[in-house]
Amino acid sequence: MSLWEYANPARFMATTARTVPVLGGAAALCLLVGLVWGFFFTPEDYRQGSTVKIIYLHVPAALMAINAWLMMLVASLVWLIRRHHVSALAAKAAAPVGVTMTLIALFTGAVWGQPMWGTWWAWDPRLTSFLILFLFYLGYMALWAAIDDPDTAADLTGVLCLVGSVFAVLSRYAVNFWNQGLHQGASLSLDAEENVADVFYYPLLVAIAGFVLLFVALVLLRTRTEIRLRRLHALRLRERAA
């Protein structure tokens, strides 16, 4: 079976009707376990105290904010190259989820950083690139809303997604590109010495799994809604033509 078969809206709707409830249930379970484990059954950090537990919201949200944009990039490229409408609608559907994740990351980062840095905001390279990514999300959604023709909107937002991907990459690797800045290094790394301690690491992995599953479930659900709206729009156009 080819992956491209799921570009057919009817097949996509039939498949996701079965998978969305499963993904939603798995996301709820992982989030419940990860957040309860992290907030109530892990110790305080010897330097950061109880504020370190914001990690279970901040890191997964920041991770998904970046990867949501990268998912939109892939879907937009599929649209621009193969002209599959489901991919364009999936990119559109992911944007509100991604911007919510970005907002959560910015807010929790400010709450976490204030006791550590003595300020709610600093023009740190990673923070600044993340703020710009947030503005790109808003611009992406505004561009979809401003253009009536859906194919034209998909083309222009696809180009915008390509440009915004630069800031998605910077948001992830800004600490590596520039040595200056208040933001700490990555909490998760292939280098075991840079990871957080195991007592924080394992519940964090469960929380991240919950955020990933939640993102996938919400994007599929919203894509289903976008397909229905596209069908409704086509039916209205036929009625007017008749």
N, C-alpha and C positions, 0 to 999 in steps of 0.2 A: 504494500500500500504506500503510495507516494504522499509526502507531506503536503504537496500542493492540492491534494483532494480536499483538504480542510479549508481551502480558499473558496470553496463552494459554500455560499451562505446556508443552504439547506442542510448540508452535511455538518457544517460547523454548529448550527443550532441543535441538531439532533445529538451530537456528541457532547456538547457542553451542558445540555439539559441533564445529563447523567453525572458529569464530573464536577459541576459547580457545588452541589450539596456536599459531596465527599470532601472537596477541598475546603469548603467553609467549615465543616465539622472538624477536620484535622487542624485548621488554623486556630479555631477556638480552643481546642485541646492544648496545642503547643503554647499558645499565648497564656492560657491559664496556668499551666505547669511552669513555664519559664518565668513569668512575672511573679507568681507567688513564691517560687523557689528563690528567685533573685532578691526580692524585696524583704522577705521574712525569714529566710533560712541561710543567709550569707552574713559574714561578719562585717563590721565597719572597717574601713581602710585606716591604717595607722596615721596617714597624713590628711586624707580627705574626709574622714569620718563617714557619716551616713550619706553624704552627698554623692558618694561613688556609685550608689545604687541607681542613680539616673542613667547609668550606662545601659541598663536593660531596655530603656526606651530610646535613648539618644543614638547609640551605635546602630541598632537595627533600622531606625528611621532614616538615619543618614545614609546607610548602605543602600536602602531601597530607593531613596530619593535620587541617588546617582544612577543606580541600575535601571530605574524606571525610565530615565531619559535615554539610556543606552538601548533599552528595549524599544522605545519609540523611534530611535534612530534606525534600528534594524527593520522595524515594520515600515517606516517611511521609505527606506531604500527598496524594500520589496515592492511597495506601491510605485515608486518612480521607475523601477526597472521592469517589473512584471505586470503592473496595473491591476493588481488584485484588490478589490474594494474592501474585503474583510481586513486586510493588513492596514489600510488607511484608517478604517474605523477602529481597529485595535489601538493604533497610535493615539487617535483622538480620545478613546476611552481611558487610556492610561494617564493622560495629562492631569485630570483632577485628582487622581490617586497620588501621583507623583508630587504634585504641589502640596498636598496635605502632608505627605511624608517630609517634604522639605521644611514646611512650617513647623512641624513637630520637632525636627532636628534643630532648627534655629532657636526655638523657644527653650527646649531642654538644654541646649548648649549654653544659652545665656544663664539659665538657672544654675547649671553646674559650674560655669566659669566664674560667676560673680564672687563666691567665697574664695576661690582660688586666685583669681586675678585682681580682685578688688574693683571690677567694673563689669557692667552687663554686656558691653560690646567693645571690641577692639578691631582695628583695621588690619587684622592678621591675614596673611595670604589665603589660608583655607577658608576663613570666615567670609572674606570679601568675595572669593570666587563662588562660594555657596550662596551668598546673597544675590549675586548676578544670575546664578542658575535659577533661583526662585523667580527673579524678574523675567527670565526667558520662559519659564512655565506660564506665567501670567500672559506674556505676549503671545505665546503659542495658542492658548485658549481664546484670547481676544481675536486673533486672526481667524480662527475657525468660525467664531461668532459673527465676524464682520463681513464675510464673503458668502453670498447666497448660493453660488454654484459649488456643489460639494467637490467636484473633481479639481476645480481651480483652487479651492481651499486646501485640498490635500496636497497639491503641487507646491503651493507657497509655504505651507506649514512644514512640508518635507525639507525644503531648503533651509527654513529657519531651524529645524531640528539638527541639520548638519552643522550649522554655525554654532548653535548652543552646545553641541557635543564637546567643543573645546573646553568650555567651562565645567562640564561634567567631569572631564578628565582632570582638570586643574583642581576641582574640589576633592578628588581622591588623592592626588599625588602632590599637592601644593607643599606639604611639609617636606617632601623629598627634593622638590625643585629649589626651595629656598630654606636656608638654615634659620633665618630669623623668624620670629613669630611666637605667639604665646601658646598656640595649640600644640598639644602633645602629639607624639607619633601614633601609629596605628595600634589599636587595642588587639587586633587579630593579625597575625603575620605567619608566613611560612617559617620564619625564624622563631623557634620556640622560646628563645631568650627575650623576645620583644612582646610576647603574649602576656595578658594579664594572668594572675595566679589561677591555678586550677579551680579553686573554690568559687571564683567569679566566672571562669571560662566556660564551664559546662552549662550552667543555667543561661549564660549569654547565648550559647549555640542554640539552645532550645527556643529562646525568645526570637532569635534571628530566623529560625525555621518557621515560627509562627507568623512573623512579618512577611516572609517570602510567600507562604501559602495564602495569607490574607490578600496580598497584592495580586497574586495570580487569580484568586477567586473573584476579587472585585473587578479586575480588568475583563475577565471573561463575562461576568454579569453585565458590566456596562457595555461591552461589545455587543452582546445579545440585544440590549436596549437600543443601541445605535442602529443595528440591522432592522429592528422593528420600525424605528423612526424613518429609516430610508424607504422601507416598503410603504409605510403610510404616506410619505411624501409622494412616492410614485403613483399611488392610487388617487391621491388628490389631483395630481396633474392630469391623469387620465379622465377623471370626472369633469375637470374644466374643459379639456379638449373635446369631450363628448357633448 
